[in-house]
Amino acid sequence: MEAVHPLAADADVSPEELAFAQAECALALGRLDGLLAGLTRPEKQLFGLSLVREALLSALAQAGFADAALRFNAWFAGLDRPPQETPLTACSAYALVRALLAELGHHPWEPLARTAQTIATAARFGADRPAHAEDALGDDALAKAADLTKQASMNDDSALPFTGLARLSALLRADPLFAPVERTVRSFSLSGRKVAVEQAAPRTPLWAVDAALGRVLSACGTWRLPLPCPGAVTAQALQPQLWPGERALLAAHSLHASATRLSNLVADARKRAALIGEQLGHLRSSARAPQVWTLLAGFAPLGLDQIGSAFGVSRRGTYAIGDALVAAGLARRETVKGKVLLVSQEPRAISGSTSLTQASILPGPALAEFDAAMAEIDRLLGNSSDQV
């Protein structure tokens, strides 16, 4: 006899309860869309970095890599092993991040695409790792998720995404790649007695659907940007034992939580952009120091070789950037397994009574001198290219 599912109920949820949950979800989605419309360029950069990090960590957790958050920074710098694979993980952590970064690197929102490309250039995820055939599993999952979200978005003339989400849920439950896998029972002998143990089911790659879910939200006009929604699609909401209302309720709750997390990332991006503007606003827009600090603050610590790869700076230039940021109190150096990492520090807010010129006295000399030198190098390189 089949066990009773813990979410199964004698009756579906009330229409009022579902309507309230969907209204809260719609409000959170609309609020996030409005916040994104008012972002400045530095705020977009910081939000894009935080969003890529959130998408990667959420995908790794959903795929069954329980220690991903603990090892992520060191793994990104090439100093630690990847998150531990288990029988529940369908593909390696490297295959997942490689596929997801490549997908986000072609995103239609240019700040997010540029950010993902920069991170992919700086990443040391696959250091000393040979290619494997299973690396294609992540690409296949993303391609299938893109196809299903496109089908769910067709002929969607509603102003809210819930009809499209219901269609997507039906498509996912019918697809062999994404449908929840049943738990298995393993039998073995123990002291002459036969014992049956229920094992957890392998994870399906719902992280790929999270990456493509923004297409459903933008198709109906809820969002202008088809952003990824980390953690919005759960196996719990796809269980076949659920009533339609129960399924819609769980979907609304998880999407609401995802939108709220993204709104918090926007708030953090605005705060950091204001602080970096106070500290380094006197430098030219193409200065390397603010760009490096933005990547440190929004994504993860960096080694000097990663800074050189991401920003096209020489080895000597990476030392100069590190010295300038450390002197300004914006970063500190940490040695991990013999490698020096540059770690961001939140600058202290400057009081409103202090002018920008006076406020920049502390970090100004080192940063301004370095910035002027980089400007002169750019000018000389430009003249050299003109003469060729």
C-alpha positions in Angstrom: 0.0 0.0 0.0 1.4 3.4 -0.9 2.3 5.7 1.9 0.3 8.8 2.5 2.2 11.9 1.3 2.8 14.4 4.1 1.4 17.2 2.0 -1.7 15.3 0.9 -5.0 16.6 2.3 -8.6 15.5 2.2 -9.6 18.7 0.5 -7.9 21.4 -1.6 -6.9 24.8 -0.1 -9.6 27.5 0.0 -9.7 30.0 -2.9 -9.3 32.8 -0.4 -6.0 31.4 0.9 -4.6 30.8 -2.6 -5.7 34.3 -3.7 -4.0 35.9 -0.7 -0.7 34.1 -1.3 -0.7 34.9 -5.0 -1.5 38.6 -4.3 1.5 38.8 -1.9 3.6 37.1 -4.5 2.5 39.5 -7.3 3.2 42.5 -5.0 6.8 41.2 -4.3 7.4 40.6 -8.0 6.1 44.1 -8.9 8.2 45.7 -6.2 11.3 44.0 -7.4 10.6 45.1 -11.0 10.2 48.7 -9.9 13.4 48.6 -7.8 15.4 47.3 -10.8 14.1 50.1 -13.1 15.8 52.7 -10.9 19.2 51.2 -10.5 22.3 53.2 -11.5 25.2 51.6 -13.4 27.3 50.8 -10.3 24.2 49.4 -8.5 23.4 47.2 -11.5 27.0 45.9 -11.5 26.8 45.0 -7.8 23.3 43.5 -8.1 24.4 41.4 -11.1 27.4 40.0 -9.1 25.3 39.2 -6.1 22.6 37.6 -8.4 25.2 35.3 -10.1 26.5 34.2 -6.7 23.0 33.6 -5.4 22.1 31.6 -8.6 25.2 29.5 -8.3 24.9 28.7 -4.6 21.1 28.0 -4.9 21.7 25.7 -7.9 24.4 23.8 -6.1 22.2 23.4 -3.0 19.3 22.2 -5.1 21.5 19.7 -6.9 22.4 18.1 -3.6 25.8 19.7 -2.8 25.3 20.3 0.9 28.7 21.9 1.5 28.7 24.3 -1.5 28.3 27.5 0.6 31.1 26.4 2.9 33.7 25.7 0.1 32.5 28.1 -2.5 35.0 31.0 -2.0 38.1 28.8 -1.8 36.9 26.6 -4.7 36.3 29.8 -6.8 40.0 30.8 -6.1 41.2 27.3 -7.0 42.3 26.5 -3.4 39.9 23.8 -2.4 38.2 20.8 -3.8 34.7 21.2 -5.4 31.6 20.5 -3.3 31.3 16.8 -2.4 29.3 14.7 -4.9 26.8 12.1 -3.5 24.6 9.5 -5.0 21.9 12.2 -5.1 23.8 14.5 -7.5 23.2 14.0 -11.2 26.3 15.8 -12.4 29.5 17.3 -11.0 29.6 20.7 -9.4 32.0 21.9 -12.0 29.6 20.9 -14.8 26.8 22.8 -13.1 28.7 26.1 -12.6 30.2 25.9 -16.1 26.9 25.5 -17.7 25.1 28.1 -15.6 27.8 30.7 -16.1 27.8 30.1 -19.9 24.0 30.5 -19.9 24.0 33.7 -17.9 26.9 35.0 -20.0 24.4 35.2 -22.9 21.5 36.7 -20.9 19.6 39.5 -22.7 20.2 41.9 -19.7 23.6 43.2 -20.6 24.8 44.0 -17.0 24.1 40.4 -16.0 25.7 38.9 -19.1 28.8 41.0 -18.7 29.1 40.1 -15.0 28.8 36.4 -15.7 31.5 36.6 -18.4 33.8 38.4 -16.0 33.3 35.8 -13.3 33.8 33.0 -15.8 37.1 34.6 -16.8 38.3 35.0 -13.2 37.0 31.6 -11.9 39.4 28.8 -11.0 36.6 26.2 -10.5 38.0 23.7 -13.0 41.7 24.0 -12.1 43.6 20.8 -12.9 40.3 19.1 -13.8 40.1 17.1 -17.1 36.9 17.2 -19.1 34.3 14.5 -18.5 31.4 13.3 -20.7 28.9 14.1 -17.9 29.8 17.8 -18.1 27.2 18.0 -20.9 24.4 17.2 -18.5 24.2 20.8 -17.2 24.0 22.1 -20.8 21.2 19.6 -21.6 19.2 20.6 -18.5 19.4 24.3 -19.4 18.3 23.6 -23.0 15.4 21.5 -21.9 14.3 24.1 -19.3 14.5 26.9 -21.9 12.2 24.8 -24.1 9.6 24.1 -21.4 9.5 27.7 -20.2 9.0 28.8 -23.8 6.1 26.4 -24.1 4.5 27.6 -20.8 4.8 31.3 -22.0 3.1 30.8 -25.3 -0.3 32.6 -25.8 -0.1 34.1 -22.3 -2.4 37.2 -22.3 -2.9 37.4 -18.6 -1.3 40.2 -16.5 -0.1 37.8 -13.8 2.3 34.8 -14.2 0.3 32.2 -12.3 -1.4 30.7 -15.4 1.9 30.3 -17.0 3.4 28.8 -13.8 0.6 26.2 -13.7 1.3 25.2 -17.3 5.0 25.0 -16.5 4.3 22.8 -13.5 2.3 20.4 -15.7 5.1 20.3 -18.2 7.7 19.6 -15.6 5.7 16.8 -14.0 5.4 15.1 -17.4 9.0 15.5 -18.3 11.4 12.6 -17.4 14.2 14.9 -16.7 12.4 17.2 -14.2 9.6 15.0 -12.7 10.2 14.1 -9.1 11.9 10.7 -8.7 10.3 8.3 -6.2 12.2 7.2 -3.2 13.8 3.7 -3.4 13.9 0.9 -0.9 17.1 -1.0 -0.3 17.0 -4.4 1.4 20.0 -6.0 3.1 20.6 -8.6 5.8 21.5 -7.7 9.3 22.1 -10.4 12.0 20.2 -12.9 9.9 17.2 -10.6 9.5 16.2 -8.8 6.3 16.0 -5.0 6.8 14.5 -2.5 4.3 15.8 1.0 4.3 14.2 3.9 2.4 16.7 5.9 0.4 16.3 9.5 -0.6 15.5 10.1 -4.3 18.1 11.5 -6.7 17.8 15.2 -7.4 16.3 16.4 -10.7 18.0 19.6 -12.2 15.3 22.1 -11.2 18.1 24.7 -10.8 18.0 24.9 -14.7 14.3 25.8 -14.5 15.1 28.6 -11.9 17.6 30.0 -14.4 14.9 30.2 -17.2 11.8 31.0 -15.1 12.1 34.8 -15.7 10.9 34.2 -19.3 7.5 33.1 -17.9 7.4 36.3 -15.8 8.4 38.6 -18.6 6.1 37.0 -21.2 3.0 38.1 -19.3 4.4 41.6 -18.4 5.1 40.9 -14.7 8.8 41.6 -15.3 10.6 43.7 -17.9 13.7 41.6 -17.4 13.7 37.8 -17.6 16.0 37.4 -14.6 16.8 34.0 -13.0 14.7 33.2 -9.9 17.0 31.1 -7.5 15.0 28.7 -5.4 11.6 29.4 -7.0 10.9 25.9 -8.4 10.8 23.1 -5.8 10.3 19.4 -6.1 7.8 19.7 -3.2 5.4 21.6 -5.4 5.7 19.0 -8.2 4.6 16.0 -6.1 1.8 14.1 -7.9 -0.2 13.7 -4.7 -1.1 17.4 -4.4 -4.3 19.1 -5.1 -4.1 21.8 -7.8 -4.7 24.5 -5.2 -2.0 23.1 -2.9 0.5 23.0 -5.8 -0.3 26.6 -6.8 0.0 27.7 -3.2 3.5 26.2 -2.8 4.6 27.7 -6.1 3.4 31.2 -5.0 5.2 30.9 -1.7 8.5 29.8 -3.2 8.4 32.5 -5.9 7.5 35.1 -3.3 10.6 34.0 -1.2 12.8 34.2 -4.3 11.6 37.7 -5.2 12.1 38.8 -1.7 15.7 37.6 -1.7 16.4 39.4 -4.9 14.9 42.6 -3.5 17.3 42.3 -0.5 20.2 41.9 -3.0 19.1 45.2 -4.6 19.1 46.9 -1.2 22.6 45.7 -0.5 23.8 46.8 -3.9 22.5 50.3 -3.3 24.2 50.5 0.0 27.5 49.3 -1.3 27.3 51.6 -4.4 26.8 54.6 -2.1 29.7 53.7 0.0 32.1 53.1 -2.9 30.9 56.4 -4.5 31.9 58.3 -1.3 35.3 56.6 -1.1 36.3 56.3 -4.8 33.9 58.7 -6.6 36.8 61.1 -7.5 38.4 58.4 -9.8 37.6 58.1 -13.5 34.8 55.6 -14.5 37.3 53.2 -16.1 39.6 53.0 -13.0 40.5 49.5 -12.0 40.4 49.9 -8.2 36.6 50.5 -8.0 36.0 47.7 -10.5 38.0 45.2 -8.5 36.4 46.2 -5.2 33.0 45.8 -6.8 33.8 42.2 -7.7 35.3 41.5 -4.3 32.2 42.9 -2.5 29.6 41.5 -4.8 30.9 38.0 -5.5 34.0 36.6 -3.7 37.6 37.2 -2.7 40.1 37.2 -5.5 43.7 36.1 -6.0 46.1 38.4 -7.8 46.1 36.1 -10.8 42.3 36.2 -11.0 42.4 40.0 -10.9 44.8 40.0 -13.8 42.6 37.6 -15.8 39.3 39.4 -15.1 40.6 43.0 -15.8 43.5 42.6 -18.1 46.0 44.0 -15.6 49.7 43.1 -15.4 51.1 41.4 -12.3 52.6 44.7 -11.2 49.3 46.3 -11.7 47.5 43.8 -9.5 50.0 44.7 -6.7 49.3 48.4 -7.2 45.5 47.8 -7.1 45.8 45.7 -3.9 48.0 48.3 -2.2 45.6 51.1 -3.1 42.5 49.2 -1.8 44.3 48.1 1.4 45.5 51.7 2.0 42.0 53.0 1.6 40.6 50.4 4.1 38.5 48.8 1.4 40.2 45.5 1.4 42.6 43.3 3.3 45.0 40.5 2.3 44.6 37.0 3.5 46.9 34.1 2.9 45.1 30.8 2.2 47.2 27.6 1.4 50.1 29.8 0.4 48.1 32.0 -2.0 47.3 35.7 -1.2 43.6 36.6 -1.6 42.2 40.1 -1.6 39.1 40.2 0.6 36.7 43.2 0.5 36.0 45.3 3.6 33.0 47.5 3.9 34.2 51.1 4.0 33.0 53.2 6.9 30.3 55.7 6.0 31.4 59.3 5.8 29.5 61.9 7.8 27.4 64.3 5.8 29.3 67.3 7.1 32.5 66.0 5.5 33.1 67.1 1.9 34.1 64.5 -0.8 37.5 66.3 -1.2 38.2 66.1 2.5 36.9 62.6 2.8 39.2 61.4 0.1 42.3 62.7 1.9 42.8 59.3 3.6 42.6 57.0 0.5 43.2 59.8 -2.0 47.0 59.9 -2.6 47.5 56.3 -3.2 44.5 55.8 -5.3 44.8 59.0 -7.3 48.5 58.3 -8.1 47.7 54.8 -9.2 44.7 56.1 -11.3 46.8 58.7 -13.0 49.5 56.2 -13.9 46.9 53.9 -15.4 45.4 56.7 -17.4 48.9 57.6 -18.8 49.4 53.9 -19.7 46.1 53.9 -21.5 47.1 57.0 -23.4 50.4 55.6 -24.5 48.9 52.4 -25.6 46.3 54.3 -27.6 49.0 56.3 -29.3 51.0 53.2 -30.1 48.0 51.5 -31.7 47.4 54.6 -33.8 50.9 54.5 -35.2 50.7 50.9 -36.2 
